[in-house]
Amino acid sequence: MLDNRPPLTDPQRTTVEFARRDLTDARAADLATLPAASLILLIERLRSSLDDILSVIEETAPL
């Protein structure tokens, strides 16, 4: 199968890697044992990662 996606720039690859790490950390966390403040920080981190990934998609998606 041919991959006709444009290559990612170094900053875009870094953004994707950080988002993957944030998601991996969230999946590994025992959410039931986290205090409320930690849950809020985790959610904010995931929201920020999602926003960053959507920006990368907008930059690389064909119009």
N, C-alpha and C positions, 0 to 999 in steps of 0.2 A: 504494500500500500504506500503510495506516495504521500509525503508530508509537505504540503504546500503552504504551511504557516511560515510567516516571516521569522527569522531568528530573533531571539530576545537580546536586548543590549545587556551589558553587565549590571547596570542598576535595576533593570527589570528582573533579571535572574535573581538578584539579591532580594528583591521584594517578594518574589515567589517563594524563595527559600525561607525567609523569615515568616511568611504566612504559614507555610507547611510546619515549621517548628512550633508556632503558636497553637496550631490545631492539634499537633501531636501532644503538646503539653496539656492542652485542655482535655483531650481524650484520656490521658494517663492520670489526670487528677481525680481523686475521690471527691466528687462534688458534694456529697452528703456530709463530708467532714470539714469542709472549708467554712471559715467564718464569713459572714455576710460581706465584710469589706473586701475580702479576697475574691469572692464571687463577682463583685462589682468590677474590680480591677481586671479580672479574667474576661468578663464580658466586654469591657471597654477595649481591651487588647484585641479581642476577636473582631469587634466592630471596626477598629482601625485597620486591621489586616484585610478585612473584606473590602473596605473602601480603597485600600492600596491595590488590591487585586483587580477590582473593577476599573481602576485607572489604567492598569497594564492592559486589560482587555480592550478598553477604548482606544488605547494607543496602537494596538496591534491588529484589531479587527478591521477587515476590509469595509469600506463604506458602501 
